[in-house]
Amino acid sequence: MVNMKFILERSKYLALIGVIALLFAAVAAFAWGTLKTVDTISLVITSLGRDKAITVEMVEIVDSFLIATALLIFSVSLYELFIDKLNLPEWMLAHNLYELKTKLSSMIVLVMGVKFL
């Protein structure tokens, strides 16, 4: 019979599902931000900087990269919390669930502020 301790110790690898999903979402969000950046640069060039939508587009670019960065931070933090240590800058990692929740709350407030703007 399989030892329950063995099963529970290996269950930490279930967190890889979230880590991988968040990593893919971060890559997609960075790609989305890059496409928005190219579109905005095109708008600036074609309108010679006169289009009033440029400011809004620039803020939306910042917002998309902010979301992408948040997804990346959550992905690496989940990995660090459940799987193994990573050699990354300290600000990029959460060392417990409370820190991760705090980072999430801060990012939500920041994104809401940008959306409100």
Backbone as CSV, one residue per row, in Angstrom:
resi,resn,N_x,N_y,N_z,CA_x,CA_y,CA_z,C_x,C_y,C_z
1,MET,0.843,-1.190,0.000,0.000,0.000,0.000,0.887,1.252,0.000
2,VAL,0.466,2.239,-0.741,1.242,3.470,-0.875,1.163,4.251,0.432
3,ASN,2.299,4.752,0.843,2.390,5.514,2.080,1.755,6.900,1.887
4,MET,0.884,7.304,2.801,0.194,8.598,2.718,1.191,9.753,2.772
5,LYS,2.240,9.609,3.553,3.261,10.653,3.637,3.899,10.885,2.270
6,PHE,4.205,9.817,1.576,4.797,9.911,0.237,3.866,10.671,-0.703
7,ILE,2.582,10.338,-0.671,1.597,11.003,-1.532,1.510,12.489,-1.205
8,LEU,1.421,12.813,0.064,1.302,14.219,0.470,2.554,15.013,0.121
9,GLU,3.714,14.416,0.305,4.949,15.119,-0.036,5.055,15.373,-1.533
10,ARG,4.584,14.470,-2.357,4.641,14.636,-3.803,3.526,15.542,-4.329
11,SER,2.501,15.759,-3.524,1.380,16.592,-3.979,1.779,18.047,-4.168
12,LYS,2.927,18.429,-3.634,3.385,19.807,-3.837,3.582,20.104,-5.319
13,TYR,3.831,19.069,-6.114,4.040,19.271,-7.549,2.753,19.626,-8.291
14,LEU,1.613,19.509,-7.628,0.361,19.984,-8.221,0.417,21.491,-8.464
15,ALA,1.206,22.172,-7.658,1.354,23.624,-7.824,1.978,23.964,-9.176
16,LEU,2.664,23.008,-9.793,3.252,23.251,-11.115,2.185,23.584,-12.156
17,ILE,0.984,23.067,-11.967,-0.103,23.390,-12.887,-0.338,24.898,-12.881
18,GLY,-0.439,25.477,-11.693,-0.625,26.925,-11.573,0.579,27.709,-12.053
19,VAL,1.759,27.228,-11.727,2.998,27.903,-12.137,3.086,27.978,-13.658
20,ILE,2.852,26.858,-14.318,2.949,26.813,-15.781,1.853,27.655,-16.422
21,ALA,0.632,27.542,-15.900,-0.484,28.331,-16.452,-0.214,29.825,-16.311
22,LEU,0.269,30.252,-15.142,0.573,31.666,-14.934,1.736,32.117,-15.807
23,LEU,2.710,31.248,-16.019,3.844,31.587,-16.875,3.386,31.781,-18.326
24,PHE,2.534,30.886,-18.816,1.988,31.050,-20.165,1.158,32.331,-20.270
25,ALA,0.375,32.617,-19.226,-0.433,33.838,-19.227,0.466,35.072,-19.237
26,ALA,1.580,35.021,-18.506,2.512,36.147,-18.479,3.140,36.352,-19.863
27,VAL,3.541,35.276,-20.509,4.120,35.381,-21.856,3.096,35.978,-22.813
28,ALA,1.849,35.504,-22.723,0.788,36.035,-23.592,0.544,37.513,-23.311
29,ALA,0.567,37.894,-22.044,0.339,39.295,-21.683,1.494,40.188,-22.162
30,PHE,2.725,39.690,-22.080,3.862,40.458,-22.612,3.750,40.603,-24.126
31,ALA,3.319,39.539,-24.807,3.122,39.616,-26.254,2.014,40.609,-26.588
32,TRP,0.937,40.566,-25.817,-0.184,41.497,-26.004,0.288,42.939,-25.826
33,GLY,1.071,43.186,-24.773,1.607,44.528,-24.540,2.524,44.978,-25.660
34,THR,3.313,44.053,-26.179,4.208,44.382,-27.294,3.411,44.764,-28.535
35,LEU,2.353,44.000,-28.834,1.502,44.326,-29.984,0.822,45.681,-29.805
36,LYS,0.365,45.957,-28.584,-0.246,47.259,-28.317,0.775,48.379,-28.497
37,THR,2.014,48.116,-28.100,3.075,49.110,-28.253,3.330,49.408,-29.730
38,VAL,3.404,48.360,-30.540,3.621,48.540,-31.976,2.466,49.333,-32.586
39,ASP,1.225,48.992,-32.205,0.063,49.728,-32.710,0.112,51.199,-32.302
40,THR,0.507,51.460,-31.069,0.564,52.838,-30.584,1.667,53.628,-31.286
41,ILE,2.806,52.998,-31.493,3.889,53.666,-32.219,3.427,53.989,-33.636
42,SER,2.717,53.060,-34.243,2.170,53.293,-35.571,1.200,54.476,-35.568
43,LEU,0.357,54.560,-34.541,-0.582,55.675,-34.407,0.164,56.998,-34.249
44,VAL,1.211,57.004,-33.450,2.004,58.224,-33.251,2.632,58.668,-34.568
45,ILE,3.181,57.719,-35.311,3.839,58.061,-36.577,2.830,58.544,-37.614
46,THR,1.735,57.820,-37.766,0.772,58.188,-38.818,0.040,59.489,-38.514
47,SER,-0.183,59.767,-37.219,-0.897,61.000,-36.875,0.065,62.146,-36.562
48,LEU,1.367,61.871,-36.665,2.403,62.846,-36.314,2.230,63.358,-34.886
49,GLY,1.745,62.478,-34.011,1.586,62.815,-32.599,0.393,63.685,-32.274
50,ARG,-0.518,63.848,-33.202,-1.654,64.759,-32.985,-2.921,64.066,-32.502
51,ASP,-2.970,62.750,-32.595,-4.173,62.020,-32.197,-4.334,62.093,-30.673
52,LYS,-5.527,62.450,-30.230,-5.783,62.588,-28.793,-5.808,61.234,-28.074
53,ALA,-5.939,60.153,-28.820,-5.997,58.819,-28.222,-4.621,58.295,-27.815
54,ILE,-3.569,58.981,-28.210,-2.210,58.504,-27.927,-1.966,58.387,-26.425
55,THR,-2.387,59.367,-25.668,-2.172,59.343,-24.220,-2.847,58.138,-23.592
56,VAL,-4.081,57.895,-23.974,-4.826,56.755,-23.443,-4.147,55.450,-23.842
57,GLU,-3.691,55.374,-25.079,-3.003,54.177,-25.561,-1.719,53.922,-24.763
58,MET,-0.979,54.975,-24.459,0.256,54.829,-23.680,-0.038,54.293,-22.277
59,VAL,-1.097,54.807,-21.650,-1.479,54.326,-20.317,-1.912,52.862,-20.388
60,GLU,-2.599,52.481,-21.450,-3.014,51.091,-21.616,-1.818,50.168,-21.816
61,ILE,-0.772,50.671,-22.465,0.452,49.881,-22.620,1.059,49.609,-21.244
62,VAL,1.153,50.648,-20.438,1.693,50.487,-19.084,0.865,49.469,-18.310
63,ASP,-0.445,49.556,-18.436,-1.338,48.646,-17.736,-1.129,47.202,-18.189
64,SER,-0.986,46.980,-19.479,-0.814,45.609,-19.963,0.507,45.014,-19.487
65,PHE,1.581,45.815,-19.474,2.855,45.298,-18.976,2.843,45.131,-17.455
66,LEU,2.076,45.944,-16.762,1.922,45.783,-15.319,1.242,44.454,-15.003
67,ILE,0.205,44.130,-15.739,-0.495,42.857,-15.551,0.433,41.692,-15.891
68,ALA,1.182,41.817,-16.980,2.116,40.758,-17.373,3.168,40.529,-16.292
69,THR,3.687,41.610,-15.738,4.693,41.496,-14.679,4.100,40.848,-13.436
70,ALA,2.881,41.217,-13.091,2.214,40.612,-11.931,2.052,39.109,-12.137
71,LEU,1.646,38.693,-13.320,1.500,37.262,-13.602,2.832,36.532,-13.464
72,LEU,3.899,37.158,-13.940,5.227,36.550,-13.818,5.641,36.433,-12.354
73,ILE,5.410,37.482,-11.590,5.762,37.457,-10.164,4.992,36.363,-9.444
74,PHE,3.700,36.200,-9.744,2.910,35.163,-9.081,3.373,33.775,-9.494
75,SER,3.757,33.626,-10.741,4.242,32.333,-11.208,5.523,31.924,-10.470
76,VAL,6.501,32.816,-10.426,7.765,32.466,-9.773,7.595,32.348,-8.261
77,SER,6.699,33.136,-7.688,6.462,33.041,-6.247,5.801,31.721,-5.878
78,LEU,4.846,31.270,-6.679,4.241,29.960,-6.423,5.281,28.851,-6.512
79,TYR,6.161,28.952,-7.497,7.218,27.960,-7.629,8.106,27.973,-6.386
80,GLU,8.496,29.161,-5.966,9.365,29.284,-4.790,8.663,28.772,-3.529
81,LEU,7.380,29.053,-3.398,6.646,28.623,-2.208,6.474,27.112,-2.130
82,PHE,6.170,26.478,-3.253,5.779,25.076,-3.213,6.826,24.099,-3.737
83,ILE,7.684,24.520,-4.649,8.563,23.559,-5.311,10.006,23.675,-4.833
84,ASP,10.673,24.786,-5.159,12.096,24.893,-4.856,12.515,26.361,-4.868
85,LYS,13.660,26.639,-4.327,14.190,28.001,-4.292,14.643,28.434,-5.682
86,LEU,14.541,29.741,-5.931,14.967,30.322,-7.198,15.987,31.418,-6.944
87,ASN,16.882,31.615,-7.884,17.884,32.667,-7.789,17.372,33.890,-8.552
88,LEU,16.464,34.625,-7.909,15.844,35.810,-8.496,15.934,36.964,-7.504
89,PRO,15.737,38.188,-7.978,15.760,39.318,-7.049,14.710,39.142,-5.943
90,GLU,15.043,39.600,-4.774,14.180,39.433,-3.599,12.800,40.061,-3.787
91,TRP,12.735,41.213,-4.462,11.450,41.891,-4.638,10.488,41.103,-5.517
92,MET,11.031,40.163,-6.277,10.218,39.409,-7.220,9.570,38.179,-6.597
93,LEU,9.940,37.849,-5.380,9.468,36.617,-4.748,8.637,36.905,-3.508
94,ALA,7.696,36.032,-3.258,6.953,36.030,-1.997,7.378,34.773,-1.251
95,HIS,7.690,34.915,0.030,8.208,33.782,0.793,7.153,33.078,1.631
96,ASN,5.937,33.617,1.617,4.821,32.940,2.266,3.519,33.410,1.608
97,LEU,2.440,32.757,1.953,1.166,33.088,1.309,0.694,34.495,1.653
98,TYR,1.031,34.961,2.848,0.645,36.319,3.228,1.326,37.350,2.320
99,GLU,2.621,37.174,2.068,3.341,38.084,1.165,2.754,38.038,-0.244
100,LEU,2.398,36.843,-0.701,1.819,36.699,-2.043,0.471,37.410,-2.113
101,LYS,-0.321,37.270,-1.060,-1.620,37.952,-1.000,-1.432,39.461,-0.967
102,THR,-0.429,39.935,-0.257,-0.144,41.369,-0.198,0.264,41.895,-1.572
103,LYS,1.126,41.149,-2.266,1.532,41.561,-3.620,0.329,41.592,-4.550
104,LEU,-0.546,40.597,-4.439,-1.743,40.554,-5.272,-2.637,41.754,-4.989
105,SER,-2.844,42.069,-3.729,-3.671,43.216,-3.359,-3.086,44.513,-3.904
106,SER,-1.791,44.675,-3.782,-1.131,45.881,-4.283,-1.282,46.007,-5.787
107,MET,-1.117,44.892,-6.499,-1.239,44.928,-7.953,-2.670,45.232,-8.381
108,ILE,-3.641,44.682,-7.678,-5.045,44.939,-8.009,-5.355,46.419,-7.849
109,VAL,-4.896,47.009,-6.748,-5.127,48.435,-6.516,-4.453,49.268,-7.600
110,LEU,-3.232,48.913,-7.965,-2.497,49.650,-8.992,-3.187,49.549,-10.353
111,VAL,-3.616,48.344,-10.726,-4.302,48.159,-12.005,-5.637,48.922,-12.012
112,MET,-6.349,48.874,-10.896,-7.617,49.613,-10.812,-7.370,51.111,-10.941
113,GLY,-6.280,51.609,-10.353,-5.935,53.023,-10.476,-5.651,53.415,-11.917
114,VAL,-4.916,52.556,-12.609,-4.601,52.822,-14.014,-5.885,52.772,-14.844
115,LYS,-6.748,51.786,-14.584,-8.018,51.671,-15.328,-8.889,52.910,-15.076
116,PHE,-8.907,53.389,-13.841,-9.697,54.566,-13.508,-9.183,55.780,-14.250
117,LEU,-7.864,55.883,-14.355,-7.250,57.019,-15.053,-7.691,57.044,-16.501
